[in-house]
Amino acid sequence: MSEAFRKAGRGLILAALAAASASLLPEHPASAQTGGADIGEIEVKSTIRREELQSTSAVVLENRDIIDRVYHTLQHVLMLAPGVSYSEFGQQGTVGTVRIRGFGGGHGGDIGFYYDGIPLNDGGHADNYADTTVLIPLEIESVEIIKGPVSALYGRGNGAGTMAFQGIKRGDITRFQLRYGSYNAMDAQGLIARDDGRLHHVYAFQAFHDDGWQDNTGMNRFNLSTRWTYDVSPEFEVSLNLRAAAGRWDEANMTPSWLDPKGAWDDGSGEGNLNGGHRDRYDARLFANYSLTPESQVSFYTFATKLENNMAYFDGWPGWPGGAPPETGDETGDDQAGRRTAYGTGISYNRQTTVLGWHELSLTIGTDYLREEQKRDQWTTRYPFGNRHFEHFTDTLTRLNTWSLFAETNFQLTRSLKVRLGGRYDRLWGSIETGPDQDGDPNLRAAGKTLQIFSPKIGLLLEPVDWLSLYANYGKGFNIPGINNIQYFTQHQLKPTVREQYEAGFRATPLDWLETGAAVYLADTSNDIQRNPASKGLENAGSTRRQGFEAYARLTPAEDLTIYADYAYQDARTRVNIASPHLEGRRVTSVPRHIFNAEIAYSPPGGLGARARFNWNADMMLRDDPSNPVNPVYRGENYGRLDLQASYRFSEKYKLSLDVLNATGDRPRQGVPNDRGYFLYWAVPPTTVHLTMQMDF
């Protein structure tokens, strides 16, 4: 982005903020809730209702919870739920790792991300990567945060849970948001929705730029989304959603541990300028709903996705420290190019009725099909030629097909007891080909491997009084390595890894001004893939266990005043590890044992408002390996983050907000010191300030 364009954009945003600040008198606010379990009738995955979430610890966030905050990516929305932690890479074009109950997603592969029931996860990536930067915050109507594999609607890659975004589909809305912040961060978003008789239009856009808080961390992003919904008849509607997202970024590298990164984080210099990349994604999605009767409906969808992704990785300067500086031709890293296409379709039958007089019954039966194809190439980069391509050392083409059957029913067994029964069958098959430049297995062709797994689900909901809900559930899920994992597709003995979770909890509103809840859980993995040191082969032999407790409370002691807090305790340990038996019984790394959130928010109908939110992560093990000669047991620094907001609502139409993120400037260590005493730091930005004008017409 040119300097002239940056200055023009900054001037435009500041001018708009100044002009809007002079607007009308206060009227009504946009309310803000954080977390909770507000279970409504809004549909998820076509027409399946939120009723299934009532017997789980799921958290539902509405549009007002999302658009009133400043996020790097929409992954951060998960932080509004108990038991969630986040690790940032500090790379603008790369989402971090978000963890639910100690299982990683985004870059960790165990959380499924969906938009209107269509997966955002990239099955061609090594770890089921999910890029939420393609979504526009203003277009999100709600998001369901589902913990664990409790829902029959979602299969591969949802072992830790699901983050299901629902987009705004109709209405009369004109909303714009302009933001300017530290490090020349500019964000302009818009949403226009109109109901025009039988035709419903929704248009959304986002233009984003950030210079970055380190050298070589600039980013530009542009997203566009359109949706047309047509009521063919009172019983039949069709909807077409088209999306395009383009991102370009530079990256400060993932600093080699033998360098001293502390100075790089402190002075903002980063390390090198070779990293970076671009990502372009295009989606077309068609939905159709037909009401057979007032109590039943058939839903159909089909979609196509095209993704082009390029990433450069800087491995470090050869010979440093303690040696000569790099010479011309020294290898510095590699450049990766990926091209992915995905096609999917599905149909479901949904019914909600009463039987035997008063017993409520809801039923969903459906089938999905997904085909993914990924082409990946890699080239060596050399000093001092930046990201120029040299040796071509990887050429891989992978294909994966997934066919699924799922069914779920909720039945009112007694006046106070509901039972939920569900399950899904998933069948996966694929192939992999490597070209003549592939290192290790030239001209490999592998096909014919088929995986099959059944995942049962069960839930109970007891409501003895109208202010108390008790629930318990069991769910089984699964995952497989990314389809670029050659060994997985060439070794037919390998099976999916399994995730199982047992959960029990309650939600209560004993007083008009008090809502509270708690849950306990036990989550086991089995069939984890490990290399047997005796046979040297890969086996489904590992297992881990995660167990914990979560609790939250929300108080509204006065009108427009909300006080919220939650606490999560989680213990994650290795149970079986044939590759490293000495790790059995030791803690799983990068999982904080204690997570605490507290927030107080004052949101009056007009005038001054304020919010303060504090997030605390404590007792995270970065290494628990007695065989390691250097720092065999090493804990990370406890980490606290304080975010502040002051706002002024001029009217229903205009609100001006000032956000201070990471107000205390806490930036703890990430890595373990090596024998030279060096370690990495959390890639956490320093204190940043953002000014936002929201306009609703």
RAJO-V587436 format. One record per residue. N is the residue number from 1. RES is the residue in three letters. PSI is psi in whole degrees, -180 to 180 (none if undefined). D_CENTER is the distance of its C-alpha to the mean C-alpha in whole Angstrom. Layout:
n;res;psi;d_center
N;RES;PSI;D_CENTER
N;RES;PSI;D_CENTER
This chain:
n;res;psi;d_center
1;MET;130;28
2;SER;159;31
3;GLU;-35;33
4;ALA;-41;34
5;PHE;-40;31
6;ARG;-46;30
7;LYS;-40;33
8;ALA;-44;33
9;GLY;-43;29
10;ARG;-42;30
11;GLY;-39;33
12;LEU;-45;32
13;ILE;-45;29
14;LEU;-37;31
15;ALA;-42;34
16;ALA;-39;32
17;LEU;-43;31
18;ALA;-41;34
19;ALA;-42;36
20;ALA;-27;33
21;SER;-21;34
22;ALA;17;38
23;SER;-156;37
24;LEU;-179;38
25;LEU;161;38
26;PRO;145;36
27;GLU;-91;35
28;HIS;153;32
29;PRO;169;28
30;ALA;114;25
31;SER;157;24
32;ALA;120;21
33;GLN;152;20
34;THR;119;17
35;GLY;-148;16
36;GLY;-171;19
37;ALA;58;19
38;ASP;94;20
39;ILE;110;21
40;GLY;-162;22
41;GLU;12;23
42;ILE;140;21
43;GLU;151;20
44;VAL;145;17
45;LYS;75;17
46;SER;-98;20
47;THR;14;22
48;ILE;125;21
49;ARG;166;22
50;ARG;2;20
51;GLU;-36;23
52;GLU;-24;21
53;LEU;-15;19
54;GLN;-29;22
55;SER;24;23
56;THR;177;19
57;SER;23;18
58;ALA;148;15
59;VAL;133;14
60;VAL;124;15
61;LEU;140;14
62;GLU;174;16
63;ASN;-40;17
64;ARG;-27;19
65;ASP;-22;16
66;ILE;-48;14
67;ILE;-12;16
68;ASP;13;18
69;ARG;162;16
70;VAL;121;16
71;TYR;150;12
72;HIS;-48;12
73;THR;167;9
74;LEU;-5;7
75;GLN;-32;4
76;HIS;-17;8
77;VAL;-32;8
78;LEU;-26;7
79;MET;-13;10
80;LEU;4;12
81;ALA;147;13
82;PRO;150;15
83;GLY;23;14
84;VAL;134;11
85;SER;163;11
86;TYR;134;10
87;SER;120;12
88;GLU;139;12
89;PHE;-16;14
90;GLY;16;16
91;GLN;118;16
92;GLN;-37;15
93;GLY;5;14
94;THR;123;12
95;VAL;155;8
96;GLY;-162;9
97;THR;117;8
98;VAL;140;7
99;ARG;131;9
100;ILE;116;10
101;ARG;36;14
102;GLY;-2;14
103;PHE;136;12
104;GLY;148;10
105;GLY;174;6
106;GLY;-81;5
107;HIS;3;9
108;GLY;-19;10
109;GLY;0;10
110;ASP;10;10
111;ILE;130;7
112;GLY;133;7
113;PHE;130;6
114;TYR;149;9
115;TYR;113;11
116;ASP;39;14
117;GLY;-4;14
118;ILE;130;14
119;PRO;140;11
120;LEU;-17;9
121;ASN;145;9
122;ASP;99;12
123;GLY;-17;14
124;GLY;-13;17
125;HIS;154;15
126;ALA;-26;16
127;ASP;34;13
128;ASN;38;11
129;TYR;137;9
130;ALA;123;6
131;ASP;101;7
132;THR;-1;6
133;THR;-12;10
134;VAL;-8;12
135;LEU;148;11
136;ILE;119;14
137;PRO;-39;13
138;LEU;-23;17
139;GLU;-4;16
140;ILE;120;14
141;GLU;-40;16
142;SER;169;14
143;VAL;132;11
144;GLU;124;11
145;ILE;105;10
146;ILE;125;12
147;LYS;120;12
148;GLY;173;14
149;PRO;55;15
150;VAL;-15;17
151;SER;135;17
152;ALA;-9;19
153;LEU;-18;17
154;TYR;139;15
155;GLY;-110;16
156;ARG;134;15
157;GLY;14;12
158;ASN;25;11
159;GLY;-37;13
160;ALA;-18;11
161;GLY;-173;10
162;THR;141;8
163;MET;101;6
164;ALA;106;9
165;PHE;140;10
166;GLN;128;14
167;GLY;157;16
168;ILE;127;19
169;LYS;-20;22
170;ARG;169;25
171;GLY;176;27
172;ASP;94;29
173;ILE;134;27
174;THR;111;27
175;ARG;132;25
176;PHE;150;24
177;GLN;125;23
178;LEU;134;24
179;ARG;140;23
180;TYR;137;24
181;GLY;-172;24
182;SER;151;25
183;TYR;36;25
184;ASN;38;26
185;ALA;124;22
186;MET;133;23
187;ASP;120;20
188;ALA;124;22
189;GLN;152;20
190;GLY;149;22
191;LEU;127;22
192;ILE;122;26
193;ALA;138;26
194;ARG;139;29
195;ASP;113;31
196;ASP;79;34
197;GLY;-122;36
198;ARG;-15;34
199;LEU;132;32
200;HIS;124;29
201;HIS;142;27
202;VAL;126;24
203;TYR;135;23
204;ALA;149;21
205;PHE;159;20
206;GLN;131;19
207;ALA;124;21
208;PHE;136;19
209;HIS;143;21
210;ASP;127;21
211;ASP;-22;24
212;GLY;150;22
213;TRP;-6;23
214;GLN;166;24
215;ASP;147;26
216;ASN;35;25
217;THR;26;21
218;GLY;155;22
219;MET;143;20
220;ASN;139;20
221;ARG;139;18
222;PHE;127;19
223;ASN;143;18
224;LEU;135;20
225;SER;137;19
226;THR;148;22
227;ARG;133;23
228;TRP;125;26
229;THR;130;27
230;TYR;127;31
231;ASP;95;32
232;VAL;-40;35
233;SER;174;37
234;PRO;-22;36
235;GLU;-17;35
236;PHE;128;33
237;GLU;147;30
238;VAL;150;28
239;SER;134;25
240;LEU;127;24
241;ASN;123;21
242;LEU;138;21
243;ARG;146;19
244;ALA;137;19
245;ALA;131;17
246;ALA;133;19
247;GLY;141;18
248;ARG;137;20
249;TRP;158;20
250;ASP;164;22
251;GLU;134;21
252;ALA;139;22
253;ASN;168;23
254;MET;98;21
255;THR;130;25
256;PRO;144;27
257;SER;-18;28
258;TRP;-7;31
259;LEU;165;31
260;ASP;99;31
261;PRO;-11;28
262;LYS;-44;29
263;GLY;-37;31
264;ALA;-43;28
265;TRP;-39;26
266;ASP;-43;28
267;ASP;-3;30
268;GLY;11;27
269;SER;-22;29
270;GLY;-160;26
271;GLU;99;28
272;GLY;168;29
273;ASN;25;27
274;LEU;-24;27
275;ASN;164;23
276;GLY;-177;21
277;GLY;-171;20
278;HIS;156;20
279;ARG;128;17
280;ASP;130;19
281;ARG;139;17
282;TYR;133;19
283;ASP;141;18
284;ALA;128;21
285;ARG;130;20
286;LEU;129;23
287;PHE;149;24
288;ALA;133;27
289;ASN;132;28
290;TYR;123;31
291;SER;111;33
292;LEU;-43;35
293;THR;172;37
294;PRO;-17;36
295;GLU;-5;34
296;SER;156;32
297;GLN;146;30
298;VAL;133;29
299;SER;140;26
300;PHE;144;25
301;TYR;156;23
302;THR;149;23
303;PHE;162;21
304;ALA;139;21
305;THR;137;18
306;LYS;128;20
307;LEU;129;18
308;GLU;126;20
309;ASN;134;18
310;ASN;130;21
311;MET;136;20
312;ALA;139;23
313;TYR;130;23
314;PHE;118;26
315;ASP;-7;27
316;GLY;156;30
317;TRP;125;33
318;PRO;142;36
319;GLY;-7;38
320;TRP;147;37
321;PRO;180;38
322;GLY;23;41
323;GLY;-169;42
324;ALA;154;43
325;PRO;165;40
326;PRO;148;39
327;GLU;160;41
328;THR;128;41
329;GLY;-11;39
330;ASP;139;37
331;GLU;133;34
332;THR;-17;31
333;GLY;-150;28
334;ASP;162;27
335;ASP;130;25
336;GLN;139;23
337;ALA;126;23
338;GLY;140;21
339;ARG;122;21
340;ARG;137;20
341;THR;146;21
342;ALA;140;19
343;TYR;140;21
344;GLY;157;21
345;THR;158;23
346;GLY;158;23
347;ILE;144;25
348;SER;152;26
349;TYR;129;28
350;ASN;134;28
351;ARG;139;30
352;GLN;120;31
353;THR;-174;34
354;THR;145;37
355;VAL;154;39
356;LEU;38;42
357;GLY;-62;43
358;TRP;-1;40
359;HIS;113;37
360;GLU;140;34
361;LEU;128;32
362;SER;141;29
363;LEU;136;28
364;THR;130;26
365;ILE;133;27
366;GLY;173;25
367;THR;145;24
368;ASP;151;22
369;TYR;135;23
370;LEU;131;20
371;ARG;127;22
372;GLU;140;20
373;GLU;130;22
374;GLN;128;21
375;LYS;128;24
376;ARG;133;24
377;ASP;147;26
378;GLN;143;27
379;TRP;148;29
380;THR;144;31
381;THR;151;31
382;ARG;151;34
383;TYR;138;36
384;PRO;44;36
385;PHE;21;35
386;GLY;-130;31
387;ASN;21;29
388;ARG;139;32
389;HIS;136;32
390;PHE;-114;35
391;GLU;134;35
392;HIS;108;32
393;PHE;-1;31
394;THR;134;29
395;ASP;103;29
396;THR;137;27
397;LEU;120;26
398;THR;147;24
399;ARG;141;24
400;LEU;131;22
401;ASN;138;23
402;THR;122;22
403;TRP;133;24
404;SER;146;23
405;LEU;135;25
406;PHE;152;23
407;ALA;146;25
408;GLU;141;25
409;THR;143;27
410;ASN;128;28
411;PHE;130;31
412;GLN;95;33
413;LEU;-46;35
414;THR;-179;37
415;ARG;-28;37
416;SER;-2;35
417;LEU;127;33
418;LYS;146;30
419;VAL;139;29
420;ARG;125;26
421;LEU;135;27
422;GLY;173;25
423;GLY;164;24
424;ARG;147;23
425;TYR;127;25
426;ASP;133;23
427;ARG;125;25
428;LEU;139;24
429;TRP;152;26
430;GLY;-173;26
431;SER;161;28
432;ILE;140;28
433;GLU;140;30
434;THR;141;31
435;GLY;-178;33
436;PRO;-18;36
437;ASP;2;34
438;GLN;127;32
439;ASP;122;33
440;GLY;-49;34
441;ASP;74;34
442;PRO;140;36
443;ASN;40;36
444;LEU;138;34
445;ARG;117;34
446;ALA;129;32
447;ALA;171;31
448;GLY;-9;32
449;LYS;132;30
450;THR;134;28
451;LEU;139;26
452;GLN;138;26
453;ILE;142;25
454;PHE;134;25
455;SER;103;23
456;PRO;155;24
457;LYS;143;23
458;ILE;142;25
459;GLY;149;25
460;LEU;138;28
461;LEU;118;28
462;LEU;126;31
463;GLU;81;32
464;PRO;-31;35
465;VAL;165;36
466;ASP;-12;34
467;TRP;4;32
468;LEU;131;31
469;SER;126;28
470;LEU;136;28
471;TYR;156;26
472;ALA;147;25
473;ASN;160;23
474;TYR;139;23
475;GLY;143;20
476;LYS;137;20
477;GLY;-177;18
478;PHE;168;18
479;ASN;159;16
480;ILE;157;18
481;PRO;161;18
482;GLY;152;17
483;ILE;-2;20
484;ASN;-1;21
485;ASN;101;22
486;ILE;-44;26
487;GLN;-35;27
488;TYR;-38;25
489;PHE;-12;27
490;THR;-7;30
491;GLN;101;30
492;HIS;-14;31
493;GLN;-16;31
494;LEU;137;27
495;LYS;171;26
496;PRO;149;22
497;THR;149;21
498;VAL;139;21
499;ARG;128;18
500;GLU;137;20
501;GLN;136;20
502;TYR;134;23
503;GLU;144;22
504;ALA;145;24
505;GLY;-172;24
506;PHE;158;26
507;ARG;140;25
508;ALA;144;28
509;THR;71;30
510;PRO;-22;33
511;LEU;156;34
512;ASP;-27;33
513;TRP;10;32
514;LEU;128;30
515;GLU;135;27
516;THR;163;25
517;GLY;164;24
518;ALA;158;23
519;ALA;146;22
520;VAL;151;23
521;TYR;157;21
522;LEU;120;22
523;ALA;119;20
524;ASP;142;22
525;THR;149;21
526;SER;167;24
527;ASN;24;24
528;ASP;138;22
529;ILE;124;24
530;GLN;159;26
531;ARG;124;29
532;ASN;121;33
533;PRO;-22;35
534;ALA;-52;38
535;SER;-14;37
536;LYS;6;35
537;GLY;165;33
538;LEU;141;29
539;GLU;154;29
540;ASN;80;27
541;ALA;-11;28
542;GLY;160;26
543;SER;152;24
544;THR;167;23
545;ARG;135;22
546;ARG;132;20
547;GLN;151;22
548;GLY;-173;21
549;PHE;140;22
550;GLU;145;20
551;ALA;149;22
552;TYR;159;22
553;ALA;140;24
554;ARG;125;25
555;LEU;140;28
556;THR;73;29
557;PRO;-20;33
558;ALA;159;34
559;GLU;133;33
560;ASP;3;30
561;LEU;127;29
562;THR;132;26
563;ILE;127;26
564;TYR;146;23
565;ALA;147;22
566;ASP;157;20
567;TYR;140;21
568;ALA;132;19
569;TYR;130;21
570;GLN;134;20
571;ASP;120;22
572;ALA;124;21
573;ARG;152;24
574;THR;131;25
575;ARG;-50;27
576;VAL;131;28
577;ASN;98;28
578;ILE;-26;31
579;ALA;-36;30
580;SER;79;31
581;PRO;-26;32
582;HIS;-12;33
583;LEU;-9;29
584;GLU;130;30
585;GLY;-10;29
586;ARG;163;28
587;ARG;145;24
588;VAL;134;21
589;THR;160;20
590;SER;23;17
591;VAL;108;17
592;PRO;138;18
593;ARG;-31;21
594;HIS;131;21
595;ILE;127;18
596;PHE;135;20
597;ASN;141;19
598;ALA;140;22
599;GLU;141;22
600;ILE;130;25
601;ALA;134;25
602;TYR;116;28
603;SER;82;28
604;PRO;165;31
605;PRO;-22;32
606;GLY;163;33
607;GLY;-153;34
608;LEU;137;32
609;GLY;168;29
610;ALA;155;27
611;ARG;142;24
612;ALA;131;24
613;ARG;134;21
614;PHE;131;21
615;ASN;131;18
616;TRP;128;20
617;ASN;129;19
618;ALA;153;22
619;ASP;62;24
620;MET;126;21
621;MET;123;23
622;LEU;-24;23
623;ARG;131;25
624;ASP;68;27
625;ASP;97;30
626;PRO;-15;33
627;SER;-11;34
628;ASN;129;33
629;PRO;-19;36
630;VAL;121;34
631;ASN;63;32
632;PRO;-31;32
633;VAL;117;30
634;TYR;122;28
635;ARG;144;26
636;GLY;164;23
637;GLU;141;24
638;ASN;147;23
639;TYR;126;21
640;GLY;138;21
641;ARG;130;20
642;LEU;121;22
643;ASP;135;20
644;LEU;148;23
645;GLN;135;24
646;ALA;137;27
647;SER;160;28
648;TYR;121;31
649;ARG;115;31
650;PHE;-35;34
651;SER;-173;34
652;GLU;-25;31
653;LYS;-28;31
654;TYR;134;30
655;LYS;131;28
656;LEU;130;28
657;SER;144;26
658;LEU;115;26
659;ASP;136;23
660;VAL;112;23
661;LEU;140;20
662;ASN;56;21
663;ALA;-28;24
664;THR;-8;26
665;GLY;26;25
666;ASP;127;23
667;ARG;86;22
668;PRO;173;23
669;ARG;148;23
670;GLN;-42;21
671;GLY;179;23
672;VAL;131;26
673;PRO;138;30
674;ASN;-167;32
675;ASP;-12;35
676;ARG;-1;36
677;GLY;4;34
678;TYR;149;31
679;PHE;161;27
680;LEU;161;24
681;TYR;154;23
682;TRP;135;19
683;ALA;60;18
684;VAL;124;18
685;PRO;153;19
686;PRO;-172;23
687;THR;131;23
688;THR;154;23
689;VAL;137;24
690;HIS;135;23
691;LEU;126;25
692;THR;133;24
693;MET;122;26
694;GLN;133;25
695;MET;124;27
696;ASP;127;28
697;PHE;none;31
